[in-house]
């Protein structure tokens, strides 16, 4: 910072404050560190973020990389930004590139990283609102543990002193990036697409799924009225339209596990530090994300209390208390609750949030065979949640040793896939914990062995299994389209909406009432047939508005009734998944609509499965791995199952790939699962089938891919 300080002095820039603090690996931890520092300014301040992009192609006269400087809460739409700058495929730069250009990591980057040497070699873009802002801005002082506070004018003055006749900073209005067509000095070729849908004022989403996937996903959730943002970063409000989906899942799953003898219970959300840290291997996987309560009112707690990231350590001391005999086994408990994992990565609704809803089952058995059986029973229920309720195909399998649940014996999983992003996503997991938690050094959960004539001890075999609201995000990503949400009928809180049509300003009150009554009567008839139906009789909206409203919310089926339909004793059906219209008679309408909803459910699953299957690419040569990944597919290859090889696959494939999007930045391939069903691929021949990554003997076909 010495050279920067000299520059400040020469430019008459006087920082408000310059403080050292704990290392900040994300905007959330940075702000927490600043707020906790007594030397931080009392005046409200904003964070400055500095992003570095590497375009795939650029004009010869355009310096690369591109340095983007903006307020932390400002949306920086890479697609729109690239269009304005006439640059294709703006990707976040790799750590290697950051080190090469700036000798800094991404958590230390700031406008101050630009100097007389680096500024001419990059294209610098800054949010135009910063210069005129009255806000105070926190800027990394070339370190993730050092911050300088500057005015917006000072930030811009620092950058302007670096300008030359040929290299200038570009100031852009970032508020237009997400909503307005990008302007360019040159006519934009038609093959350049920032994802914005023409005429989007009247349609549901306004962003193309296939172009700006993360922007599309956020818009769908908001326009479909599924969630709202909350005052705590990384937390979201689940509104009734999304929570009702979770209710359908919980009701179905609850009934299924009760058939297996599982009972629901509830344990407190607080876990003492001493109990949580009893199992070092287990908690190691969660420790960076554990949220701690350290104060009560004005008093410090004698011992910090954790908010549960999971409940093994909270529940198992009581299992040891309750299980006194083999006659107390099996013990099968489940709880529906929320957990907190203080994610430092970019939050994404439903997929990666700091608090989320789930169920967690915890069971104990006398024998390993009983535990093994339940692991697969529960996993199959998870498969059915995805496939039978959400119409989302998944592949059941076992996790590698590296990817298994920390502290467990083995982990089984159902793995989903998002074709648009080309990323795998873990759907739900069922773990066999073995006797790792029941041993004396852990929770000492044992019984007298009924099969031992000497009456010796035997430690119980345990399982844990969980399914979360991540399921909703997966469903949205798989089925949604450019009109918005597409709901499978079995989880839709409204399966059929009936809309009156043919009503104009000239329609008499009598005719209007007749049409509305016909719609309401039809909805009531459908309800008597077990269909969740609603008549939309809002008289302040046109039929076109209502069509769009229910389409963006994903209602599976729309029925239209107008004067001609009443005369013909019919209604017109419009499927949300395909848009197909068809007139049907009112007679026996309940049976017909139930059958049509079943067809929609089945067709949605078949379409999604065909897409998933088409992206499973068999690979037997290493040179094919990265091209398959870059083509947004999953690598299916014979693998040796050696952890060292797994690490090498991730590192090599990441090094050879272009950087990916900001919300899921890893470009390397990790093992997703080893499918239970190996029959769809050619048999592994001992001694002949080799792992394409290392040349060792292969054991089983394994899915490798980029993942969320």
VOTIVEX-208940 format. One record per residue (C-alpha): x, y, z. Coordinates in steps of 0.1 Angstrom, whole numbers, padded with zeros to 4 digits, always signed. Each point is the difference from the previous one (the first is absolute). Last residue first. Example, Ala and Ser with C-alpha at 12.3 -4.5 7.8 and 13.67 -1.06 7.14 Angstrom:
% VOTIVEX-208940
+0137-0011+0071;-0014-0034+0007;
***
This chain:
% VOTIVEX-208940
-0237-0272-0080;+0018-0024-0022;+0024-0005-0028;+0002-0036-0010;+0012-0035+0006;-0024-0030+0001;+0016-0034+0007;+0002-0033-0018;+0015-0026+0024;+0034-0015+0009;+0025+0012-0025;+0036-0013+0000;+0025+0028+0002;+0007+0021-0031;-0002+0034+0019;-0028+0020-0015;-0014-0024-0026;-0005-0027+0027;+0007-0033-0016;-0021-0029-0011;+0023-0030-0006;+0011-0014+0033;-0035-0007+0012;-0026+0006-0028;-0025+0027+0008;-0032-0009-0018;-0014+0024-0027;-0023+0027+0013;-0037+0000+0007;+0005-0030+0024;+0018+0020+0027;-0031+0008+0019;+0012+0010+0035;+0016+0031-0015;+0033+0012+0014;-0007+0036+0008;+0008+0036-0008;+0038-0002-0002;+0014+0035-0004;+0008+0017-0033;+0018+0033+0001;-0015+0033-0012;-0008+0011+0035;-0017+0034-0001;-0036-0008+0009;-0015+0034+0007;+0026+0019-0020;-0004-0019-0032;+0027-0023-0015;+0037+0005-0006;+0011-0017-0033;+0012-0035+0005;+0034-0016-0002;+0010+0009+0036;-0033-0012+0013;+0003-0034-0018;+0034-0005+0014;-0008+0010+0036;-0033-0020+0002;+0015-0031-0016;+0031+0002+0022;-0020+0001+0032;-0020-0031-0012;+0032-0018-0009;+0014+0006+0035;-0033-0013+0014;+0003-0033-0019;-0034-0013-0013;+0017-0015-0031;-0026+0015-0023;-0018-0011-0032;-0015+0031-0014;-0033+0019-0002;+0007+0037-0006;-0030+0022+0004;-0009+0026-0027;+0001+0037-0004;+0021-0001-0032;+0029+0014+0020;-0002-0031+0022;+0001-0023-0031;+0029+0019-0014;+0018-0002+0033;-0003-0038+0003;+0007-0011-0036;+0038+0002+0002;-0001-0023+0030;-0012-0029-0022;-0028-0025+0011;-0029+0024+0001;-0037-0009+0000;-0021+0032-0003;-0031+0005+0022;-0015+0032-0014;-0026-0018-0022;-0012-0019+0031;-0008+0032+0018;-0019+0015-0029;-0020-0032-0005;-0007-0001+0037;-0013+0036+0000;-0024-0007-0029;-0012-0033+0015;-0006+0017+0034;-0020+0028-0015;-0020-0024-0021;-0010-0021+0030;-0012+0029+0020;-0019+0015-0030;-0016-0034-0006;-0011-0003+0036;-0015+0035-0002;-0019-0011-0032;-0014-0030+0018;-0012+0021+0029;-0015+0025-0025;-0019-0027-0018;-0014-0017+0031;-0011+0034+0015;-0016+0011-0033;-0024-0029-0004;-0022+0022-0022;+0015+0035-0005;+0012-0008-0035;+0036+0006-0010;+0017+0027-0022;+0038-0004-0004;+0029+0024+0003;+0036-0011+0001;+0023+0024+0018;+0025-0028+0007;+0007+0001+0037;-0028+0024+0010;-0027-0020-0017;-0030+0020-0013;-0035-0016+0002;-0030+0016-0017;-0034-0005+0016;-0032-0017-0012;-0038+0002+0002;-0002+0013-0035;-0020+0032+0010;+0022+0004+0030;+0031-0003-0022;-0013+0026-0024;-0006+0025+0029;+0035-0005+0014;+0018-0026+0022;+0037-0006+0001;+0016-0028+0020;+0037+0004+0010;+0022-0030+0010;+0033-0005+0017;+0001+0033+0020;+0036+0013-0006;-0001+0033+0019;+0012+0017-0032;-0029-0017-0019;-0025+0011+0026;+0008+0037-0003;+0004-0002-0038;-0034-0015-0005;-0015+0024+0026;+0014+0030-0019;-0014-0013-0033;-0034-0006+0016;-0001+0037+0010;+0003+0010+0037;-0022+0021+0023;-0028-0025+0000;+0019-0026+0020;-0021-0032-0006;+0029-0025-0001;-0017-0033+0006;+0022-0023+0021;+0007-0037-0001;+0018-0026+0022;-0015-0031-0015;-0015-0027+0023;-0031-0006-0022;-0021+0022+0022;+0025+0028-0007;-0005-0004-0037;-0038+0006+0004;+0007+0031+0021;+0023+0014-0027;-0026-0007-0027;-0027+0018+0021;+0023+0030+0005;+0007+0002-0037;-0036-0003-0010;-0010+0026+0026;+0026+0024-0015;-0014-0005-0035;-0036+0005+0011;+0009+0030+0021;+0016+0017-0030;-0029-0008-0022;-0024+0016+0025;+0022+0030+0006;+0000+0006-0038;+0032-0004-0020;+0007+0032-0019;+0032+0007+0019;+0012-0035-0008;-0003-0034+0015;+0010-0028-0025;+0019-0020+0026;-0005-0012+0035;+0031-0018+0014;+0000-0033+0019;+0033-0009+0017;+0010-0036+0004;+0026-0016+0022;+0001+0027+0027;+0023-0010+0028;+0022-0017-0026;+0019-0029+0014;-0016-0029-0019;-0007+0021-0031;+0037+0006-0008;+0005+0038+0000;+0015+0020-0029;+0014+0034+0012;+0006+0028-0024;-0007+0009-0036;+0036-0007-0011;-0002-0035+0014;+0000-0017+0034;+0002-0038+0002;+0035-0009+0011;+0010+0032+0018;-0033+0003+0019;+0000-0036+0011;+0036+0003+0012;-0008+0031+0020;-0030-0018+0017;+0021-0030+0009;+0025+0023+0018;-0028+0002+0026;+0018-0028+0017;+0002-0038+0002;+0020-0018+0027;+0012-0034+0012;+0019-0013+0030;+0008-0036+0008;+0013-0019+0030;+0013-0034+0010;+0000-0006+0038;+0030-0011+0020;+0000-0035+0013;+0008-0009+0036;+0006-0036+0013;-0026-0022+0016;+0021-0031+0000;-0025-0019-0021;+0005+0027-0027;-0030+0001-0024;-0020+0024+0022;+0029+0025+0000;-0005+0022+0031;-0005+0035-0013;+0021+0029-0011;+0000+0037-0007;+0033+0014+0013;-0003+0035-0014;+0036+0004-0014;+0030-0016+0016;-0022-0028+0011;-0011-0008-0036;-0035+0009-0011;+0009+0028-0024;+0023-0020-0023;-0021-0032+0003;-0011+0002-0037;-0011+0034-0010;-0020-0012-0029;-0011+0031-0019;-0030+0008-0021;+0004+0031-0022;-0022+0023-0020;+0001+0018-0033;+0036+0006-0007;+0003+0023-0030;+0019-0006-0033;+0008+0029-0022;-0004+0005-0037;-0015+0035+0005;-0031-0006-0021;+0001-0038+0005;-0005+0002+0038;+0008-0035+0013;-0012-0020+0030;+0019-0024+0022;-0017-0023+0025;+0024-0008+0027;+0015-0028+0022;+0027+0008+0026;+0023-0024+0017;+0015-0007+0034;-0007+0035+0013;+0022+0025+0018;-0001+0026-0027;-0027-0009-0025;+0015-0015-0032;+0017+0020-0027;+0036-0012+0005;-0010-0036+0006;-0020+0001-0033;-0038+0005+0003;-0024-0029-0007;-0027-0001-0026;-0035+0010-0010;-0004+0019-0033;-0026+0027-0001;-0029+0010-0023;-0022+0030+0010;-0037-0004-0003;-0004+0018+0034;-0024-0025+0016;+0008-0034-0016;+0036+0006-0010;+0014+0023+0026;-0020-0013+0030;+0003-0036-0014;+0038+0002+0000;-0001+0012+0036;-0022-0029+0009;+0025-0023-0017;+0028+0015+0021;-0021-0007+0032;-0003-0037-0009;+0037-0002-0010;+0012+0013+0033;-0026-0021+0018;+0014-0033-0013;+0036+0009+0009;-0010+0008+0035;-0018-0033+0005;+0030-0019-0015;+0023+0020+0023;-0017-0014+0031;-0017+0012+0032;-0014+0031-0016;+0000+0038+0006;-0018+0027-0020;+0004+0037-0006;-0022+0017-0026;+0005+0036-0009;-0027+0020-0017;+0008+0032-0017;-0005+0038+0000;+0028+0024-0007;+0020+0027+0016;+0032+0014-0014;-0011-0007-0036;+0015-0019-0029;-0024-0017-0023;-0034+0013+0011;+0009+0036-0009;+0036+0004-0010;+0026+0014+0024;+0034+0008-0014;+0025-0019+0022;+0006+0007+0036;-0028-0023+0012;-0009+0003+0037;-0017-0034+0003;-0032+0003+0020;-0025-0028+0004;-0038+0000-0002;-0023-0027+0013;-0019-0031-0007;+0012-0028+0022;+0003-0037-0004;+0004-0028+0025;+0005-0038-0004;+0013-0020+0029;+0003-0036-0010;+0006-0011+0026;-0012+0005+0036;-0002-0038+0004;+0038+0000-0005;+0001+0016+0034;+0008+0034+0015;-0006+0023-0029;-0014+0032+0015;+0031+0015+0016;+0024-0009-0029;-0026+0014-0024;-0001+0031+0022;+0037+0006-0006;-0007-0007-0037;-0024+0029-0007;+0021+0032+0002;+0031-0015-0015;-0019-0015-0030;-0022+0031-0004;+0012+0020-0031;+0012+0036-0004;-0016+0006+0034;+0003+0035+0014;+0032-0002+0021;+0002+0012+0036;+0031+0018+0012;+0010-0008+0036;-0002+0025+0030;-0023+0021-0021;+0009+0037-0002;-0025+0023+0017;-0018+0031-0014;-0030-0019-0014;+0011-0036-0004;+0034-0001-0018;+0021-0026-0018;-0025-0018-0023;+0020-0018-0027;-0007-0007-0037;+0019-0031-0013;+0010+0004-0037;+0038-0004+0003;-0005-0029+0025;-0023-0021-0022;+0023-0025-0016;+0022-0001+0031;-0031-0008+0021;+0000-0036-0009;+0037-0007+0003;+0003+0018+0033;-0030-0017+0017;-0001+0016+0035;+0001+0034-0015;-0038+0004+0000;-0003-0013+0035;+0025+0024+0015;-0013+0030-0020;-0035-0005+0012;-0027-0006-0026;-0030+0023-0005;-0029-0009-0024;-0018-0021+0026;-0011-0035-0009;-0033-0009-0016;-0017-0034-0005;-0016-0019-0029;-0003-0037+0001;+0014-0025-0026;-0017-0034-0002;+0006-0006-0037;-0037+0009-0008;+0007+0032+0019;+0028+0007-0025;-0025-0001-0029;-0027+0022+0016;+0026+0026+0009;+0014+0000-0035;-0033+0008-0016;-0010+0027+0025;+0035+0015+0000;+0002+0002-0038;-0035+0016-0004;+0009+0025+0028;+0033+0009-0017;-0020+0008-0032;-0024+0022+0022;+0031+0018+0012;+0007+0012-0035;-0033+0017-0008;-0005+0009+0037;+0031+0022+0002;+0034-0013+0011;+0018+0029+0014;+0037+0000-0007;+0033+0000+0019;+0034+0005-0016;+0004+0035+0013;-0023+0008+0030;-0027+0026-0009;-0019-0025-0020;-0006-0004-0038;-0034-0012-0012;-0011-0034-0012;-0022-0020-0023;-0020+0029-0015;+0004-0015-0035;+0016+0033-0011;+0025-0003+0028;+0010-0036-0004;+0000+0003-0038;+0021+0032+0001;+0027-0017+0022;+0002-0030-0023;+0002+0022-0032;+0028+0020+0014;+0019-0031+0010;-0006-0016-0035;+0009+0030-0021;+0000-0014-0036;-0020-0033+0000;-0025+0012+0025;-0008+0032-0019;-0008+0030+0021;-0033+0020-0001;-0017-0023+0026;-0038+0001-0003;-0009+0019-0031;-0016+0035-0004;+0031+0022+0005;+0022-0027-0017;-0007+0012-0035;+0033-0014-0012;+0015-0025+0023;+0033+0010+0016;+0026-0028+0000;+0029+0021-0010;+0000-0015-0035;+0025+0007-0027;-0009-0021-0030;-0021+0029-0013;+0030+0022-0005;+0001+0032+0020;+0003+0032-0020;+0031+0017+0012;+0004+0027+0028;-0019-0024+0022;-0031+0002+0022;-0012-0028+0022;-0037-0006+0000;-0013+0010+0035;-0008-0020+0031;+0030-0017+0015;+0027+0024-0012;-0020+0032+0004;+0009+0005+0037;+0036-0003-0009;+0002+0035-0015;+0035-0002-0016;+0033+0018+0005;+0028-0011-0022;+0036+0006+0012;+0024+0014-0026;+0029-0014-0019;+0014+0017-0031;+0007+0035+0012;+0009-0013+0034;-0020-0007+0031;+0016-0009+0034;-0010+0032+0017;-0036-0008-0010;+0000-0031+0022;+0010+0018+0032;-0025+0028-0008;-0027-0026-0004;+0006-0015+0035;+0003+0035+0015;-0033+0011-0015;-0017-0030+0015;+0013+0009+0034;+0026-0022+0016;+0003-0026+0028;+0031-0022+0000;-0001-0036+0009;+0026-0027+0010;-0006-0037+0006;-0008-0010-0035;+0031+0019-0012;+0008+0026-0027;-0018+0026+0021;-0034-0014-0006;-0024+0029-0005;-0029+0010+0023;-0020+0028-0015;-0016+0031+0017;-0032+0011-0017;-0007+0034-0015;+0000-0015-0034;+0010+0020-0031;+0030-0020-0009;-0015-0034+0010;-0031+0004-0022;+0020-0005-0032;+0007-0037+0009;+0036-0005-0012;+0015-0019-0030;+0038-0004-0003;+0013-0018-0031;+0034-0015+0008;+0036+0002-0010;+0004+0038+0003;-0012-0001+0037;+0025-0028+0011;+0033+0019-0001;-0010+0035+0010;-0022-0014+0027;-0033-0020+0004;-0001-0021+0032;-0014+0031+0017;-0033-0006-0017;-0004-0031+0022;+0011-0036+0001;+0009-0016+0033;-0026-0028+0000;+0007-0009-0036;+0036-0008+0007;+0028+0025-0008;+0032+0002-0021;-0020+0023-0023;+0003-0013-0035;+0015-0035+0004;-0017-0006+0034;-0034+0010-0014;+0006-0022-0030;+0009-0030+0021;-0031+0005+0022;-0021-0003-0031;-0019+0029-0016;-0038+0001+0001;-0013-0006-0035;-0013+0025-0025;-0012-0020-0030;+0005+0025-0028;+0011+0036+0002;-0016+0030-0018;+0003+0021+0032;-0038+0006+0002;-0006-0037-0009;+0025-0012+0026;-0017+0020+0027;-0034-0014-0010;+0013-0036+0003;+0021+0007+0031;-0030+0014+0020;+0016+0019+0029;-0028+0004+0025;+0009+0027+0025;+0001-0010+0037;+0038+0002+0003;+0002+0033-0017;+0020-0002-0033;+0034-0004-0015;+0004-0023-0030;+0035-0008-0013;+0000-0015-0035;+0030-0023-0008;+0009+0009-0027;+0009+0031-0020;-0022+0008-0030;+0019+0009-0032;+0001-0035-0013;-0038-0002+0004;-0010-0026+0025;-0008-0037+0002;-0007-0023+0030;-0002+0029+0023;+0020-0002+0033;-0018+0017+0029;+0013+0015+0032;-0024+0011+0027;+0007+0028+0025;-0026+0005+0027;-0003+0033+0020;-0017-0004+0034;-0024+0027+0012;+0002+0023+0030;-0021+0013+0028;+0018+0026+0022;+0015-0014+0032;+0033-0005-0018;+0018-0033+0008;+0026+0003+0029;-0022-0021+0024;+0002-0030-0024;-0029-0024+0003;-0019+0017-0028;+0031-0002-0023;+0004-0038+0006;-0037-0006-0005;+0002+0020-0032;+0029-0020-0013;-0016-0033+0011;-0031+0008-0020;+0019+0013-0030;+0020-0032-0001;+0034-0014+0011;+0007+0028+0025;+0031-0005+0022;-0004+0016+0034;+0006+0038+0002;+0024+0028-0008;-0012+0035-0003;+0005+0031-0022;-0025+0028+0006;-0016+0030-0017;+0027-0001-0027;+0014+0034-0010;+0006+0004-0038;+0020+0030-0007;+0011-0015-0034;+0037-0001+0010;-0009-0013+0035;-0022-0027-0014;+0028-0010-0024;+0025-0002+0029;-0025-0022+0019;-0003-0023-0030;+0037-0004-0001;+0001-0009+0037;-0030-0024-0003;
***
